[in-house]
């Protein structure tokens, strides 16, 4: 049976680590609970979490080479899940934060937690401490925590928040994983063309020059590109880097971003995927807010800030205005003409039946599946097209060289 390493907390707040062999994580959880311990983390012995931080839980983790100075979204998810576990085990917030500091995987995480702990000890609420760190914790996150504090169920609310973050992470990871193969194809295409132009074409260039015969136009173009790349590769690289920097800065301009996002939504296949991703995240985030006591008006305002596409986010402005006028939520959302009809119809049904939160969760689940189907359909078209494009590109360079060689053969004959 596999060996699992664990971190658990005793009722006194003491952190313990060790290992058990078992068939699954649930078996280890059961054994720990029988011993009166609350599991915080469980993973197979080969997993990453059992590094230096687990071996030296009481020490500040050392910063590794090339380690990011920022706190990542995955680390925030881990902190949320662990804090929820500790609070539900009955530990006070101050003690729970102390334990998380000792378990921090990186120095930035430890410093973040220390600052939050100091604020809490200074009399601030957890939501106020998080709100002062908006570069790490989003408005959505802070408002969920604030709702949990108001309802006196912070541990339960944090657990729901962690589950929502986990589902959103799964959605992002599914899309990213599906794009790995096309990215590799693009990389292979670029490297293949560079190798041909810089290393293969020059082998024929001197031979063509000695022949003294006018070359076909395709051959001259390939030789020119090869010479340019060989002599000015650094300039080409600099132009590419500057172009990326310029594009990213220009993308921060609200008008440019609005035009770009509108074009992306209209793009064949890709626009459908982007819209479904945004709708799934929108529905799940709003359902989480409503489920934790946030009003619909406040929830829509918060959700708007979490959306990545400014066109879909901007459409919520008119929905919020009409909702304040008493015209409801689902109908104005459908009248915007941007959100999918299935989603708006389901939201209208949920609103009319008084089960809006439940219907939003269903919408999120449906569009999670729709995203997976749409990505597979998109890749089914994209991958053959990219392979064909790569073949045409490389074949065109080879054919251009062959034209020159055939011309030399005619000259010799």
C-alpha positions, 0 to 999 in steps of 0.5 A: 500500500502507498505511504501517505505523509500528513500534517495534523493538529491536536485539540491543544493546537499542537502540529504533528507530522508523520506517515501512515500506509493506507489504501487512500487518503480517506483511510488516513483521515479516519485513522487520524480522527480516531487518534483525536487529530484534525488532518490539515494536509495529506499526500503521498510521500513522493508529493511536493508538500513534504519538503523542507517546510514539513520537516522543519515546521517551526522554522521560517522556510528558506527562499529557493532559487528562482522562487517567486516573491509573490503569493500565487493563487494556488497558495491562496487556495491552500491557505484557505482550505487549511484555515477552514480546517483549523477553524472548523476544528475549534481553534481560535483564529489567532492560533490557527494563523500561528499554525499556518505561519509554521506550515508556510511553504515559502517566505512570502506566504509566511510574511503575508500570514504574519501581517494578517496575524498582527492585524488580527491581534491589533483588533482588526477583523480578518476581512479588514486584514485581508482587505488591506492586501488587495494585491493578494485577496480579491474583492470577492474573497474579502466579501465572502470572509466578511459574510462568514464573520457576520454569520458566525460561521467563518470556518464553514464559509471558508470551506465553501470558498475553497471549494469554489476556488478549486472548481474555478482552478479545475476549469482553468487547468482544463483549458490550459492542458488542452492548449499544451499540444497546440503550443508545442506544435507552434514551437516546433514550427518556429524552431523548424523554420529557424533551423532551415533558414539559418543552418540549411539555406546557407549551405546552398547559398554559395553554390547558387552564387557560383552558378551565376544564373538568375534564381527563381523568385521563391529561392531568392526570397528564402535566401534573403530570409536566411541571410537576414536571420543569420545576420540580424537574429538579435534584431529580430529577437529584440523586435519580438520582445519589444512587440510583446511588451508593447502589446501587453501595455497597449492591452491595459488601455480600456478602449483597446481592451474593449475592442480586443475582447469584443473581437475575441467573443466574435471569433469562430469557435474560440469566442464560444469557448471564452464566453462559456468559461466566463459564464461558468465562473460568473455563475459559480462566483455569484452562487457562492456570494448568495449562499453566504448572505451577500445580496444580489445587488452587491454580488453582481457588483463584486462578480463584475470585478472578477470577470476577465472579459470587459464586454461581458462585465460591462453588460452587468451595468445595465442589469444592475440598473434595471435590478434596482428599478425592480425589473428583476435579474434574469430578464435584463440579463437576457435582454443584454444579448451577450449572455447565452440564452440557456444560462439566462433562461435557467436564471429566470426560472431560478429567480421565479421559483426562489431557487436562484442560488441552486440554479446558478450552481446548475448553470456553472456545472453545465457550462463547465461540461460545455467548456470541455466539449467546446475545447475538444471540438476546437482542438479537433479543428486546430490541430490538423490545421496547424500540422498542415500549416507546418507541413506547407511552411517547411515544404515551401522552404524545401521546394524553393531550394529544390527549384534553385537546384533544378535550375543549376542542373539545367545549366550543367546539362 
